[in-house]
Amino acid sequence: MLLCLRLTTIRSLFVQLIVFTHS
């Protein structure tokens, strides 16, 4: 469960980074 939460957090961070760099 902790790993899943961690993956979700990392994924959201990546999405934020992509959106930030593309905008």
Protein Blocks (a to p, Z undefined) as FASTA:
>chain_A
ZZmmmmmmmmmmmmmmmmmmmZZ
